[in-house]
Amino acid sequence: MLLNIGMNVSIPLDKIIAVIGWTETEGKHSKINCMFLKDINKKGEVIDTSGEQTKSLIIADNDKVYLSAVSKKTMEKRCRRRGF
């Protein structure tokens, strides 16, 4: 099963390690989240599918982090609909 994370990018559900909310009320201002993103950016492992507004980060087991304009809650709903 695939999870569409926006911009016609889909990730196999079994490859997703974590989805982190990145809105004003979630992880955007978390110091550790910002440090993590800065570190992973240095390694060139970030794939930006968010366009202009990042709402979530998806950590995959292929050592990649995806930035998505799709919210964490929306992804959760999509996963539940697929029985995951």
N, C-alpha and C positions, 0 to 999 in steps of 0.2 A: 504494500500500500504506500502511496505517495501523499505527502502533505504539501499543498501549494502554499508558498510563503510570499508570493507576490512577484510581479514582473516576469511571469511565465517561468518561474523557477520552482521546482518541486524537489523535495528531499524524501528518500525512503524513511518511513516511520521508524524502522528498526535501526536506523543510523543516527537518530536524534538522541543526544545525551541529556540536553536541558534546553528549556525555553525560559529566558529571563525577560521580564517586563522592563521596558525602558522609557516609560512615560514620566511626566512630571511627578506623579504620585508613587511611582515604583522605583526602579533602579538607576534612573538617569543621574541622580545626585549622590548615589552611593559611592564613597571613596574607593572601595575595593573593586566595584564594577568598572569605574573609570580607569583604575590602574590595570585591571585585566585587559580592557579594550586597548589601552595604550600599548601594553606589552605585546599583545597578539598582532596589533597593527604593525609593529616593528618587524615582525616575522613575515609579514605579507600574506597572512592567512585569513584576511577578512574579505568577504564577498558582500558588497553592498547592493541589496535588491530593494532598498527602501525608498529610492528616489530622493525626496527631500526631507521626509519625516520618519525617523526611526522610532518604532513603537516596541520592538522586541529584538532580542539577540537569540539566535539559535546556535547552540554548540553541537557540532556533529562529530562522529567518531572518525572522520577523515581528516582530523586536525584542522578543520575549518570552522570559522564563525561567520554566520550569515546575519546581516542587518536587514530587518524586514519592516515594512510599513503596516503589516498585519499585526494586530494586538495579540498579546498572550491569550486573552480570553477567547478571541475568535479562533485561534489555533486549537485551544482546548475543545471548543465546540466541534470543530471539524474532526478532531481525533475521536471524540465520543460518537459522532455520527458514523464513523467507520469501525466502531467497536474496539477501539484501541484504548 
